Structures are given as C-alpha cells and as structure tokens.
Amino acid sequence: MATNYAVQVFGPEAGGTPVTVGAASASQSVGSATRILMTSTTDCHIRFGTSSVVAVTTDWLLPAKTPVIFDIENGKTYFAAIQDSAAGTITWAAVQ
C-alpha cells in the first residue's frame, strides 16, 4: 500500500541556493529553517552544525537523486557537504 505525504515548500529565501559538492567541504546557511528537503546529483556526505561546520567522507551519506527530508536540531544553522567519489550539486529547500 502506498503512503502519500504532503510537504509544503517555501522559497526563494528559504532555500534553493544550489551548493556545489566537490573534494573539499562546502557549507551553506539554512537560515532559520528547522526542516529541509535535499537532493543531490551525486552521492555525497553531509553534516549539520554552525558556520564552521566541515563535512568528511564518514558523515551521513546523501545518495544521488534521492530526496531526503532532514529535521535540523536547534542551534544548527548550516550544513556542509563533500563528494563521495564525483562532484555534483545539492539543491535544497525549507519545508514544513
């Protein structure tokens, strides 16, 4: 049996800024968002934190072309990402 979920996406302030994922960690502010929807063109690893957050290849795997919703802990206003084996792009948006 299929399950349907309603997701409300806000923008453009709430997200949509593409993040280039490469061999070096790249970070992006999520502002005041408490939940975001992410998808990537390549397998990559992500971590949430403060403005100094850095992702490493042992962090959470975001599989390519797989939309994932993350609940963001209080005090974490950035995410960082690093490629698994190939460069790509993450797109994201705040959701409710």
Phi and psi restraints in degrees (range 20) as a CNS / XPLOR table:
assign (resid 1 and name C) (resid 2 and name N)
       (resid 2 and name CA) (resid 2 and name C) 1.0 -81.6 20.0 2
assign (resid 2 and name N) (resid 2 and name CA)
       (resid 2 and name C) (resid 3 and name N) 1.0 148.0 20.0 2
assign (resid 2 and name C) (resid 3 and name N)
       (resid 3 and name CA) (resid 3 and name C) 1.0 -117.7 20.0 2
assign (resid 3 and name N) (resid 3 and name CA)
       (resid 3 and name C) (resid 4 and name N) 1.0 132.2 20.0 2
assign (resid 3 and name C) (resid 4 and name N)
       (resid 4 and name CA) (resid 4 and name C) 1.0 -106.7 20.0 2
assign (resid 4 and name N) (resid 4 and name CA)
       (resid 4 and name C) (resid 5 and name N) 1.0 140.4 20.0 2
assign (resid 4 and name C) (resid 5 and name N)
       (resid 5 and name CA) (resid 5 and name C) 1.0 -125.2 20.0 2
assign (resid 5 and name N) (resid 5 and name CA)
       (resid 5 and name C) (resid 6 and name N) 1.0 138.4 20.0 2
assign (resid 5 and name C) (resid 6 and name N)
       (resid 6 and name CA) (resid 6 and name C) 1.0 -95.3 20.0 2
assign (resid 6 and name N) (resid 6 and name CA)
       (resid 6 and name C) (resid 7 and name N) 1.0 129.2 20.0 2
assign (resid 6 and name C) (resid 7 and name N)
       (resid 7 and name CA) (resid 7 and name C) 1.0 -129.2 20.0 2
assign (resid 7 and name N) (resid 7 and name CA)
       (resid 7 and name C) (resid 8 and name N) 1.0 127.6 20.0 2
assign (resid 7 and name C) (resid 8 and name N)
       (resid 8 and name CA) (resid 8 and name C) 1.0 -100.7 20.0 2
assign (resid 8 and name N) (resid 8 and name CA)
       (resid 8 and name C) (resid 9 and name N) 1.0 123.0 20.0 2
assign (resid 8 and name C) (resid 9 and name N)
       (resid 9 and name CA) (resid 9 and name C) 1.0 -103.6 20.0 2
assign (resid 9 and name N) (resid 9 and name CA)
       (resid 9 and name C) (resid 10 and name N) 1.0 133.6 20.0 2
assign (resid 9 and name C) (resid 10 and name N)
       (resid 10 and name CA) (resid 10 and name C) 1.0 -110.2 20.0 2
assign (resid 10 and name N) (resid 10 and name CA)
       (resid 10 and name C) (resid 11 and name N) 1.0 149.7 20.0 2
assign (resid 10 and name C) (resid 11 and name N)
       (resid 11 and name CA) (resid 11 and name C) 1.0 -176.0 20.0 2
assign (resid 11 and name N) (resid 11 and name CA)
       (resid 11 and name C) (resid 12 and name N) 1.0 177.9 20.0 2
assign (resid 11 and name C) (resid 12 and name N)
       (resid 12 and name CA) (resid 12 and name C) 1.0 -81.4 20.0 2
assign (resid 12 and name N) (resid 12 and name CA)
       (resid 12 and name C) (resid 13 and name N) 1.0 -19.1 20.0 2
assign (resid 12 and name C) (resid 13 and name N)
       (resid 13 and name CA) (resid 13 and name C) 1.0 -59.0 20.0 2
assign (resid 13 and name N) (resid 13 and name CA)
       (resid 13 and name C) (resid 14 and name N) 1.0 -31.8 20.0 2
assign (resid 13 and name C) (resid 14 and name N)
       (resid 14 and name CA) (resid 14 and name C) 1.0 -77.4 20.0 2
assign (resid 14 and name N) (resid 14 and name CA)
       (resid 14 and name C) (resid 15 and name N) 1.0 -3.5 20.0 2
assign (resid 14 and name C) (resid 15 and name N)
       (resid 15 and name CA) (resid 15 and name C) 1.0 161.6 20.0 2
assign (resid 15 and name N) (resid 15 and name CA)
       (resid 15 and name C) (resid 16 and name N) 1.0 -159.3 20.0 2
assign (resid 15 and name C) (resid 16 and name N)
       (resid 16 and name CA) (resid 16 and name C) 1.0 90.4 20.0 2
assign (resid 16 and name N) (resid 16 and name CA)
       (resid 16 and name C) (resid 17 and name N) 1.0 -8.2 20.0 2
assign (resid 16 and name C) (resid 17 and name N)
       (resid 17 and name CA) (resid 17 and name C) 1.0 -74.6 20.0 2
assign (resid 17 and name N) (resid 17 and name CA)
       (resid 17 and name C) (resid 18 and name N) 1.0 109.9 20.0 2
assign (resid 17 and name C) (resid 18 and name N)
       (resid 18 and name CA) (resid 18 and name C) 1.0 -62.6 20.0 2
assign (resid 18 and name N) (resid 18 and name CA)
       (resid 18 and name C) (resid 19 and name N) 1.0 143.2 20.0 2
assign (resid 18 and name C) (resid 19 and name N)
       (resid 19 and name CA) (resid 19 and name C) 1.0 -116.3 20.0 2
assign (resid 19 and name N) (resid 19 and name CA)
       (resid 19 and name C) (resid 20 and name N) 1.0 123.8 20.0 2
assign (resid 19 and name C) (resid 20 and name N)
       (resid 20 and name CA) (resid 20 and name C) 1.0 -77.9 20.0 2
assign (resid 20 and name N) (resid 20 and name CA)
       (resid 20 and name C) (resid 21 and name N) 1.0 127.1 20.0 2
assign (resid 20 and name C) (resid 21 and name N)
       (resid 21 and name CA) (resid 21 and name C) 1.0 -104.7 20.0 2
assign (resid 21 and name N) (resid 21 and name CA)
       (resid 21 and name C) (resid 22 and name N) 1.0 126.4 20.0 2
assign (resid 21 and name C) (resid 22 and name N)
       (resid 22 and name CA) (resid 22 and name C) 1.0 -143.2 20.0 2
assign (resid 22 and name N) (resid 22 and name CA)
       (resid 22 and name C) (resid 23 and name N) 1.0 -160.6 20.0 2
assign (resid 22 and name C) (resid 23 and name N)
       (resid 23 and name CA) (resid 23 and name C) 1.0 -71.3 20.0 2
assign (resid 23 and name N) (resid 23 and name CA)
       (resid 23 and name C) (resid 24 and name N) 1.0 -19.9 20.0 2
assign (resid 23 and name C) (resid 24 and name N)
       (resid 24 and name CA) (resid 24 and name C) 1.0 -106.6 20.0 2
assign (resid 24 and name N) (resid 24 and name CA)
       (resid 24 and name C) (resid 25 and name N) 1.0 145.7 20.0 2
assign (resid 24 and name C) (resid 25 and name N)
       (resid 25 and name CA) (resid 25 and name C) 1.0 -62.4 20.0 2
assign (resid 25 and name N) (resid 25 and name CA)
       (resid 25 and name C) (resid 26 and name N) 1.0 135.7 20.0 2
assign (resid 25 and name C) (resid 26 and name N)
       (resid 26 and name CA) (resid 26 and name C) 1.0 -123.5 20.0 2
assign (resid 26 and name N) (resid 26 and name CA)
       (resid 26 and name C) (resid 27 and name N) 1.0 141.3 20.0 2
assign (resid 26 and name C) (resid 27 and name N)
       (resid 27 and name CA) (resid 27 and name C) 1.0 -121.5 20.0 2
assign (resid 27 and name N) (resid 27 and name CA)
       (resid 27 and name C) (resid 28 and name N) 1.0 160.4 20.0 2
assign (resid 27 and name C) (resid 28 and name N)
       (resid 28 and name CA) (resid 28 and name C) 1.0 -147.6 20.0 2
assign (resid 28 and name N) (resid 28 and name CA)
       (resid 28 and name C) (resid 29 and name N) 1.0 135.9 20.0 2
assign (resid 28 and name C) (resid 29 and name N)
       (resid 29 and name CA) (resid 29 and name C) 1.0 -74.9 20.0 2
assign (resid 29 and name N) (resid 29 and name CA)
       (resid 29 and name C) (resid 30 and name N) 1.0 140.3 20.0 2
assign (resid 29 and name C) (resid 30 and name N)
       (resid 30 and name CA) (resid 30 and name C) 1.0 -105.5 20.0 2
assign (resid 30 and name N) (resid 30 and name CA)
       (resid 30 and name C) (resid 31 and name N) 1.0 5.9 20.0 2
assign (resid 30 and name C) (resid 31 and name N)
       (resid 31 and name CA) (resid 31 and name C) 1.0 62.3 20.0 2
assign (resid 31 and name N) (resid 31 and name CA)
       (resid 31 and name C) (resid 32 and name N) 1.0 -131.4 20.0 2
assign (resid 31 and name C) (resid 32 and name N)
       (resid 32 and name CA) (resid 32 and name C) 1.0 -97.2 20.0 2
assign (resid 32 and name N) (resid 32 and name CA)
       (resid 32 and name C) (resid 33 and name N) 1.0 10.7 20.0 2
assign (resid 32 and name C) (resid 33 and name N)
       (resid 33 and name CA) (resid 33 and name C) 1.0 -61.1 20.0 2
assign (resid 33 and name N) (resid 33 and name CA)
       (resid 33 and name C) (resid 34 and name N) 1.0 139.1 20.0 2
assign (resid 33 and name C) (resid 34 and name N)
       (resid 34 and name CA) (resid 34 and name C) 1.0 -108.9 20.0 2
assign (resid 34 and name N) (resid 34 and name CA)
       (resid 34 and name C) (resid 35 and name N) 1.0 -8.8 20.0 2
assign (resid 34 and name C) (resid 35 and name N)
       (resid 35 and name CA) (resid 35 and name C) 1.0 -149.5 20.0 2
assign (resid 35 and name N) (resid 35 and name CA)
       (resid 35 and name C) (resid 36 and name N) 1.0 131.6 20.0 2
assign (resid 35 and name C) (resid 36 and name N)
       (resid 36 and name CA) (resid 36 and name C) 1.0 -132.1 20.0 2
assign (resid 36 and name N) (resid 36 and name CA)
       (resid 36 and name C) (resid 37 and name N) 1.0 151.9 20.0 2
assign (resid 36 and name C) (resid 37 and name N)
       (resid 37 and name CA) (resid 37 and name C) 1.0 -104.0 20.0 2
assign (resid 37 and name N) (resid 37 and name CA)
       (resid 37 and name C) (resid 38 and name N) 1.0 126.3 20.0 2
assign (resid 37 and name C) (resid 38 and name N)
       (resid 38 and name CA) (resid 38 and name C) 1.0 -124.8 20.0 2
assign (resid 38 and name N) (resid 38 and name CA)
       (resid 38 and name C) (resid 39 and name N) 1.0 147.4 20.0 2
assign (resid 38 and name C) (resid 39 and name N)
       (resid 39 and name CA) (resid 39 and name C) 1.0 -146.4 20.0 2
assign (resid 39 and name N) (resid 39 and name CA)
       (resid 39 and name C) (resid 40 and name N) 1.0 153.8 20.0 2
assign (resid 39 and name C) (resid 40 and name N)
       (resid 40 and name CA) (resid 40 and name C) 1.0 -135.6 20.0 2
assign (resid 40 and name N) (resid 40 and name CA)
       (resid 40 and name C) (resid 41 and name N) 1.0 151.7 20.0 2
assign (resid 40 and name C) (resid 41 and name N)
       (resid 41 and name CA) (resid 41 and name C) 1.0 -82.3 20.0 2
assign (resid 41 and name N) (resid 41 and name CA)
       (resid 41 and name C) (resid 42 and name N) 1.0 -9.1 20.0 2
assign (resid 41 and name C) (resid 42 and name N)
       (resid 42 and name CA) (resid 42 and name C) 1.0 -143.5 20.0 2
assign (resid 42 and name N) (resid 42 and name CA)
       (resid 42 and name C) (resid 43 and name N) 1.0 157.6 20.0 2
assign (resid 42 and name C) (resid 43 and name N)
       (resid 43 and name CA) (resid 43 and name C) 1.0 -62.3 20.0 2
assign (resid 43 and name N) (resid 43 and name CA)
       (resid 43 and name C) (resid 44 and name N) 1.0 131.2 20.0 2
assign (resid 43 and name C) (resid 44 and name N)
       (resid 44 and name CA) (resid 44 and name C) 1.0 -148.0 20.0 2
assign (resid 44 and name N) (resid 44 and name CA)
       (resid 44 and name C) (resid 45 and name N) 1.0 169.5 20.0 2
assign (resid 44 and name C) (resid 45 and name N)
       (resid 45 and name CA) (resid 45 and name C) 1.0 -116.6 20.0 2
assign (resid 45 and name N) (resid 45 and name CA)
       (resid 45 and name C) (resid 46 and name N) 1.0 137.6 20.0 2
assign (resid 45 and name C) (resid 46 and name N)
       (resid 46 and name CA) (resid 46 and name C) 1.0 -128.9 20.0 2
assign (resid 46 and name N) (resid 46 and name CA)
       (resid 46 and name C) (resid 47 and name N) 1.0 156.1 20.0 2
assign (resid 46 and name C) (resid 47 and name N)
       (resid 47 and name CA) (resid 47 and name C) 1.0 -146.7 20.0 2
assign (resid 47 and name N) (resid 47 and name CA)
       (resid 47 and name C) (resid 48 and name N) 1.0 141.9 20.0 2
assign (resid 47 and name C) (resid 48 and name N)
       (resid 48 and name CA) (resid 48 and name C) 1.0 -102.7 20.0 2
assign (resid 48 and name N) (resid 48 and name CA)
       (resid 48 and name C) (resid 49 and name N) 1.0 147.5 20.0 2
assign (resid 48 and name C) (resid 49 and name N)
       (resid 49 and name CA) (resid 49 and name C) 1.0 -178.6 20.0 2
assign (resid 49 and name N) (resid 49 and name CA)
       (resid 49 and name C) (resid 50 and name N) 1.0 -151.5 20.0 2
assign (resid 49 and name C) (resid 50 and name N)
       (resid 50 and name CA) (resid 50 and name C) 1.0 -91.0 20.0 2
assign (resid 50 and name N) (resid 50 and name CA)
       (resid 50 and name C) (resid 51 and name N) 1.0 -170.7 20.0 2
assign (resid 50 and name C) (resid 51 and name N)
       (resid 51 and name CA) (resid 51 and name C) 1.0 -62.0 20.0 2
assign (resid 51 and name N) (resid 51 and name CA)
       (resid 51 and name C) (resid 52 and name N) 1.0 -17.0 20.0 2
assign (resid 51 and name C) (resid 52 and name N)
       (resid 52 and name CA) (resid 52 and name C) 1.0 -98.2 20.0 2
assign (resid 52 and name N) (resid 52 and name CA)
       (resid 52 and name C) (resid 53 and name N) 1.0 10.7 20.0 2
assign (resid 52 and name C) (resid 53 and name N)
       (resid 53 and name CA) (resid 53 and name C) 1.0 -62.0 20.0 2
assign (resid 53 and name N) (resid 53 and name CA)
       (resid 53 and name C) (resid 54 and name N) 1.0 140.6 20.0 2
assign (resid 53 and name C) (resid 54 and name N)
       (resid 54 and name CA) (resid 54 and name C) 1.0 -132.1 20.0 2
assign (resid 54 and name N) (resid 54 and name CA)
       (resid 54 and name C) (resid 55 and name N) 1.0 131.8 20.0 2
assign (resid 54 and name C) (resid 55 and name N)
       (resid 55 and name CA) (resid 55 and name C) 1.0 -91.5 20.0 2
assign (resid 55 and name N) (resid 55 and name CA)
       (resid 55 and name C) (resid 56 and name N) 1.0 147.5 20.0 2
assign (resid 55 and name C) (resid 56 and name N)
       (resid 56 and name CA) (resid 56 and name C) 1.0 -130.2 20.0 2
assign (resid 56 and name N) (resid 56 and name CA)
       (resid 56 and name C) (resid 57 and name N) 1.0 166.1 20.0 2
assign (resid 56 and name C) (resid 57 and name N)
       (resid 57 and name CA) (resid 57 and name C) 1.0 -72.3 20.0 2
assign (resid 57 and name N) (resid 57 and name CA)
       (resid 57 and name C) (resid 58 and name N) 1.0 -1.9 20.0 2
assign (resid 57 and name C) (resid 58 and name N)
       (resid 58 and name CA) (resid 58 and name C) 1.0 -99.4 20.0 2
assign (resid 58 and name N) (resid 58 and name CA)
       (resid 58 and name C) (resid 59 and name N) 1.0 1.0 20.0 2
assign (resid 58 and name C) (resid 59 and name N)
       (resid 59 and name CA) (resid 59 and name C) 1.0 -75.1 20.0 2
assign (resid 59 and name N) (resid 59 and name CA)
       (resid 59 and name C) (resid 60 and name N) 1.0 178.0 20.0 2
assign (resid 59 and name C) (resid 60 and name N)
       (resid 60 and name CA) (resid 60 and name C) 1.0 -56.4 20.0 2
assign (resid 60 and name N) (resid 60 and name CA)
       (resid 60 and name C) (resid 61 and name N) 1.0 132.7 20.0 2
assign (resid 60 and name C) (resid 61 and name N)
       (resid 61 and name CA) (resid 61 and name C) 1.0 -84.6 20.0 2
assign (resid 61 and name N) (resid 61 and name CA)
       (resid 61 and name C) (resid 62 and name N) 1.0 124.6 20.0 2
assign (resid 61 and name C) (resid 62 and name N)
       (resid 62 and name CA) (resid 62 and name C) 1.0 -102.2 20.0 2
assign (resid 62 and name N) (resid 62 and name CA)
       (resid 62 and name C) (resid 63 and name N) 1.0 105.1 20.0 2
assign (resid 62 and name C) (resid 63 and name N)
       (resid 63 and name CA) (resid 63 and name C) 1.0 -67.9 20.0 2
assign (resid 63 and name N) (resid 63 and name CA)
       (resid 63 and name C) (resid 64 and name N) 1.0 149.3 20.0 2
assign (resid 63 and name C) (resid 64 and name N)
       (resid 64 and name CA) (resid 64 and name C) 1.0 -59.2 20.0 2
assign (resid 64 and name N) (resid 64 and name CA)
       (resid 64 and name C) (resid 65 and name N) 1.0 140.7 20.0 2
assign (resid 64 and name C) (resid 65 and name N)
       (resid 65 and name CA) (resid 65 and name C) 1.0 55.6 20.0 2
assign (resid 65 and name N) (resid 65 and name CA)
       (resid 65 and name C) (resid 66 and name N) 1.0 32.6 20.0 2
assign (resid 65 and name C) (resid 66 and name N)
       (resid 66 and name CA) (resid 66 and name C) 1.0 -126.2 20.0 2
assign (resid 66 and name N) (resid 66 and name CA)
       (resid 66 and name C) (resid 67 and name N) 1.0 101.2 20.0 2
assign (resid 66 and name C) (resid 67 and name N)
       (resid 67 and name CA) (resid 67 and name C) 1.0 -63.7 20.0 2
assign (resid 67 and name N) (resid 67 and name CA)
       (resid 67 and name C) (resid 68 and name N) 1.0 132.8 20.0 2
assign (resid 67 and name C) (resid 68 and name N)
       (resid 68 and name CA) (resid 68 and name C) 1.0 -133.4 20.0 2
assign (resid 68 and name N) (resid 68 and name CA)
       (resid 68 and name C) (resid 69 and name N) 1.0 137.0 20.0 2
assign (resid 68 and name C) (resid 69 and name N)
       (resid 69 and name CA) (resid 69 and name C) 1.0 -101.5 20.0 2
assign (resid 69 and name N) (resid 69 and name CA)
       (resid 69 and name C) (resid 70 and name N) 1.0 130.2 20.0 2
assign (resid 69 and name C) (resid 70 and name N)
       (resid 70 and name CA) (resid 70 and name C) 1.0 -115.7 20.0 2
assign (resid 70 and name N) (resid 70 and name CA)
       (resid 70 and name C) (resid 71 and name N) 1.0 133.7 20.0 2
assign (resid 70 and name C) (resid 71 and name N)
       (resid 71 and name CA) (resid 71 and name C) 1.0 -88.6 20.0 2
assign (resid 71 and name N) (resid 71 and name CA)
       (resid 71 and name C) (resid 72 and name N) 1.0 129.1 20.0 2
assign (resid 71 and name C) (resid 72 and name N)
       (resid 72 and name CA) (resid 72 and name C) 1.0 -101.0 20.0 2
assign (resid 72 and name N) (resid 72 and name CA)
       (resid 72 and name C) (resid 73 and name N) 1.0 128.4 20.0 2
assign (resid 72 and name C) (resid 73 and name N)
       (resid 73 and name CA) (resid 73 and name C) 1.0 -65.8 20.0 2
assign (resid 73 and name N) (resid 73 and name CA)
       (resid 73 and name C) (resid 74 and name N) 1.0 152.2 20.0 2
assign (resid 73 and name C) (resid 74 and name N)
       (resid 74 and name CA) (resid 74 and name C) 1.0 -55.8 20.0 2
assign (resid 74 and name N) (resid 74 and name CA)
       (resid 74 and name C) (resid 75 and name N) 1.0 140.0 20.0 2
assign (resid 74 and name C) (resid 75 and name N)
       (resid 75 and name CA) (resid 75 and name C) 1.0 86.6 20.0 2
assign (resid 75 and name N) (resid 75 and name CA)
       (resid 75 and name C) (resid 76 and name N) 1.0 -9.5 20.0 2
assign (resid 75 and name C) (resid 76 and name N)
       (resid 76 and name CA) (resid 76 and name C) 1.0 -101.7 20.0 2
assign (resid 76 and name N) (resid 76 and name CA)
       (resid 76 and name C) (resid 77 and name N) 1.0 111.1 20.0 2
assign (resid 76 and name C) (resid 77 and name N)
       (resid 77 and name CA) (resid 77 and name C) 1.0 -118.5 20.0 2
assign (resid 77 and name N) (resid 77 and name CA)
       (resid 77 and name C) (resid 78 and name N) 1.0 7.1 20.0 2
assign (resid 77 and name C) (resid 78 and name N)
       (resid 78 and name CA) (resid 78 and name C) 1.0 -136.7 20.0 2
assign (resid 78 and name N) (resid 78 and name CA)
       (resid 78 and name C) (resid 79 and name N) 1.0 157.1 20.0 2
assign (resid 78 and name C) (resid 79 and name N)
       (resid 79 and name CA) (resid 79 and name C) 1.0 -127.1 20.0 2
assign (resid 79 and name N) (resid 79 and name CA)
       (resid 79 and name C) (resid 80 and name N) 1.0 153.5 20.0 2
assign (resid 79 and name C) (resid 80 and name N)
       (resid 80 and name CA) (resid 80 and name C) 1.0 -124.0 20.0 2
assign (resid 80 and name N) (resid 80 and name CA)
       (resid 80 and name C) (resid 81 and name N) 1.0 150.8 20.0 2
assign (resid 80 and name C) (resid 81 and name N)
       (resid 81 and name CA) (resid 81 and name C) 1.0 -141.2 20.0 2
assign (resid 81 and name N) (resid 81 and name CA)
       (resid 81 and name C) (resid 82 and name N) 1.0 150.5 20.0 2
assign (resid 81 and name C) (resid 82 and name N)
       (resid 82 and name CA) (resid 82 and name C) 1.0 -143.0 20.0 2
assign (resid 82 and name N) (resid 82 and name CA)
       (resid 82 and name C) (resid 83 and name N) 1.0 145.5 20.0 2
assign (resid 82 and name C) (resid 83 and name N)
       (resid 83 and name CA) (resid 83 and name C) 1.0 -65.0 20.0 2
assign (resid 83 and name N) (resid 83 and name CA)
       (resid 83 and name C) (resid 84 and name N) 1.0 153.9 20.0 2
assign (resid 83 and name C) (resid 84 and name N)
       (resid 84 and name CA) (resid 84 and name C) 1.0 -83.6 20.0 2
assign (resid 84 and name N) (resid 84 and name CA)
       (resid 84 and name C) (resid 85 and name N) 1.0 -57.0 20.0 2
assign (resid 84 and name C) (resid 85 and name N)
       (resid 85 and name CA) (resid 85 and name C) 1.0 -141.9 20.0 2
assign (resid 85 and name N) (resid 85 and name CA)
       (resid 85 and name C) (resid 86 and name N) 1.0 -11.9 20.0 2
assign (resid 85 and name C) (resid 86 and name N)
       (resid 86 and name CA) (resid 86 and name C) 1.0 -144.3 20.0 2
assign (resid 86 and name N) (resid 86 and name CA)
       (resid 86 and name C) (resid 87 and name N) 1.0 148.7 20.0 2
assign (resid 86 and name C) (resid 87 and name N)
       (resid 87 and name CA) (resid 87 and name C) 1.0 -69.5 20.0 2
assign (resid 87 and name N) (resid 87 and name CA)
       (resid 87 and name C) (resid 88 and name N) 1.0 157.5 20.0 2
assign (resid 87 and name C) (resid 88 and name N)
       (resid 88 and name CA) (resid 88 and name C) 1.0 -170.2 20.0 2
assign (resid 88 and name N) (resid 88 and name CA)
       (resid 88 and name C) (resid 89 and name N) 1.0 -159.8 20.0 2
assign (resid 88 and name C) (resid 89 and name N)
       (resid 89 and name CA) (resid 89 and name C) 1.0 -136.3 20.0 2
assign (resid 89 and name N) (resid 89 and name CA)
       (resid 89 and name C) (resid 90 and name N) 1.0 134.7 20.0 2
assign (resid 89 and name C) (resid 90 and name N)
       (resid 90 and name CA) (resid 90 and name C) 1.0 -100.8 20.0 2
assign (resid 90 and name N) (resid 90 and name CA)
       (resid 90 and name C) (resid 91 and name N) 1.0 134.3 20.0 2
assign (resid 90 and name C) (resid 91 and name N)
       (resid 91 and name CA) (resid 91 and name C) 1.0 -115.6 20.0 2
assign (resid 91 and name N) (resid 91 and name CA)
       (resid 91 and name C) (resid 92 and name N) 1.0 147.6 20.0 2
assign (resid 91 and name C) (resid 92 and name N)
       (resid 92 and name CA) (resid 92 and name C) 1.0 -151.1 20.0 2
assign (resid 92 and name N) (resid 92 and name CA)
       (resid 92 and name C) (resid 93 and name N) 1.0 161.7 20.0 2
assign (resid 92 and name C) (resid 93 and name N)
       (resid 93 and name CA) (resid 93 and name C) 1.0 -155.6 20.0 2
assign (resid 93 and name N) (resid 93 and name CA)
       (resid 93 and name C) (resid 94 and name N) 1.0 147.2 20.0 2
assign (resid 93 and name C) (resid 94 and name N)
       (resid 94 and name CA) (resid 94 and name C) 1.0 -70.6 20.0 2
assign (resid 94 and name N) (resid 94 and name CA)
       (resid 94 and name C) (resid 95 and name N) 1.0 140.3 20.0 2
assign (resid 94 and name C) (resid 95 and name N)
       (resid 95 and name CA) (resid 95 and name C) 1.0 -131.3 20.0 2
assign (resid 95 and name N) (resid 95 and name CA)
       (resid 95 and name C) (resid 96 and name N) 1.0 164.3 20.0 2
